[in-house]
Amino acid sequence: MAPMTNGQSHDDGTLGDDEYRWLVRRAKEGFGIIFTCAAHVTQEGQGWPGELGIWNDDHISGLKRLADGIHQCGSLAIVQIFHGGARSPESLTGVPPWSASAHTMTVGSKEVQVKEGTIEDIENVTAAFVDAAVRAHQAGMDGIELHAAHGYLLHQFISSATNQRQDAYGGNFENRIRLLRYILKRIQEVVPSDFLIGVRISPEDKYSFKGIDFDESLQLAKILQGDGADFLDISTWDSFAAPQKYPDSNKPIISWFREKLGQEYPLLVAGEIWSAQDAQKALDLGANFVSLGRVAIGVADWPTQAKSPEYQPPRPPYRTSQLRDADLGDAFIEYMKRWKGFVSNE
Ligand SMILES: Cc1cc2nc3c(=O)[nH]c(=O)nc-3n(C[C@H](O)[C@H](O)[C@H](O)COP(=O)(O)O)c2cc1C
């Protein structure tokens, strides 16, 4: 199951009962790997209300309960860790956001001033990512995923649009990917080698997040493989689409990455996988793992149903009662009402 923000934890970042229930239910139903939502590594890096935190030792006991619950069902538990950067609103964190470079961001009708991070900020956030990984390990999780996708801090550093720094962390491609590689290396130094460390990237621009070049993404994947990342998770939003840069290639994004990384390297893909046939198609195109987002919210028992190759799950809109039966709590249902067409108005 793909990492999904659900707003069901407590204001202080400790695990909420509803977050536990929704994740463990998916493990019980046979999802083999359960990713948590993006969990913030510092208080100032929080992106959303009700978000799971991993910035303090007080968070460990909830994470341990979650890891134990998932393991009892025989699945793996991985925490996705992140810092929101420019996308950590001051209204939530109490401090102005920072990023690779200073810029003005439009949020709704408001203009938000984003500061440029200092070298001290970079060192501090690196240490926070390392501490978060150690906490995940202490909690008995099987691994972590560095969230370098979707316009959050690590993505903002990779992007040539949001990273205009003049120092070793900005400018050319090698410098823009330095922070991600540095964090990966520092985590590898302190956790055992069987603790999984993966990376999620956005392979190209999507929505308002600009500055990612597809060829650079392929190069980054190869570099991360060489750096010893245990898996790569590509957030395509459409697993079967060709890259925007090569629309006539007739070759889906996943196949480009498979060719770049060789046959054996663990590759996860998410985006528009609904049916058992979609999942099989993504595997045939080169993914080793298919990661389910929206369908896993609405259809808790997807893994059992999808044993039948003809299975076609119900698609959104889902009724509130259906979502409750699928173990979503009120906060998550309210959040999903903001996703156009996801919850029906019954
Ligand atoms: C409600 C919701 C919350 C999400 N939160 C996260 C998140 O915390 N981290 C992340 O990397 N992706 C997040 N995503 C993206 C999903 O992991 C996934 O890549 C995306 O939904 C595409 O897969 P799908 O077409 O199966 O939904 C979220 C998606 C949804 C629908």
The ligand as a MOL file (V3000), in Angstrom:
LIG
                    3D

  0  0  0     0  0            999 V3000
M  V30 BEGIN CTAB
M  V30 COUNTS 31 33 0 0 0
M  V30 BEGIN ATOM
M  V30 1 C -5.1910 10.7140 0.2700 0
M  V30 2 C -3.8180 10.5880 -0.3170 0
M  V30 3 C -2.7210 10.9080 0.4470 0
M  V30 4 C -1.4370 10.7680 -0.0770 0
M  V30 5 N -0.3510 11.0230 0.7250 0
M  V30 6 C 0.8850 10.7360 0.2820 0
M  V30 7 C 1.9870 10.7900 1.1590 0
M  V30 8 O 1.8830 11.0530 2.3710 0
M  V30 9 N 3.2150 10.5090 0.6300 0
M  V30 10 C 3.3880 10.1740 -0.6780 0
M  V30 11 O 4.5200 9.9300 -1.1120 0
M  V30 12 N 2.3330 10.0860 -1.5180 0
M  V30 13 C 1.1010 10.3260 -1.0680 0
M  V30 14 N 0.0320 10.1570 -1.9050 0
M  V30 15 C 0.2440 9.6130 -3.2710 0
M  V30 16 C 0.0610 8.0790 -3.2770 0
M  V30 17 O 1.0740 7.4640 -2.5230 0
M  V30 18 C 0.0780 7.5180 -4.7140 0
M  V30 19 O 1.3410 7.6850 -5.2760 0
M  V30 20 C -0.9610 8.1880 -5.6030 0
M  V30 21 O -2.2130 8.2510 -4.9570 0
M  V30 22 C -1.1220 7.4840 -6.9480 0
M  V30 23 O -1.5980 6.1770 -6.7640 0
M  V30 24 P -3.1620 5.8110 -7.0750 0
M  V30 25 O -3.4270 6.2060 -8.4960 0
M  V30 26 O -3.2080 4.3160 -6.8290 0
M  V30 27 O -3.9940 6.5930 -6.1340 0
M  V30 28 C -1.2530 10.3170 -1.4170 0
M  V30 29 C -2.3820 10.0010 -2.1830 0
M  V30 30 C -3.6480 10.1010 -1.6480 0
M  V30 31 C -4.8260 9.7030 -2.4910 0
M  V30 END ATOM
M  V30 BEGIN BOND
M  V30 1 1 1 2
M  V30 2 1 2 3
M  V30 3 2 2 30
M  V30 4 2 3 4
M  V30 5 1 4 5
M  V30 6 1 4 28
M  V30 7 2 5 6
M  V30 8 1 6 7
M  V30 9 1 6 13
M  V30 10 2 7 8
M  V30 11 1 7 9
M  V30 12 1 9 10
M  V30 13 2 10 11
M  V30 14 1 10 12
M  V30 15 2 12 13
M  V30 16 1 13 14
M  V30 17 1 14 15
M  V30 18 1 14 28
M  V30 19 1 15 16
M  V30 20 1 16 17
M  V30 21 1 16 18
M  V30 22 1 18 19
M  V30 23 1 18 20
M  V30 24 1 20 21
M  V30 25 1 20 22
M  V30 26 1 22 23
M  V30 27 1 23 24
M  V30 28 2 24 25
M  V30 29 1 24 26
M  V30 30 1 24 27
M  V30 31 2 28 29
M  V30 32 1 29 30
M  V30 33 1 30 31
M  V30 END BOND
M  V30 END CTAB
M  END
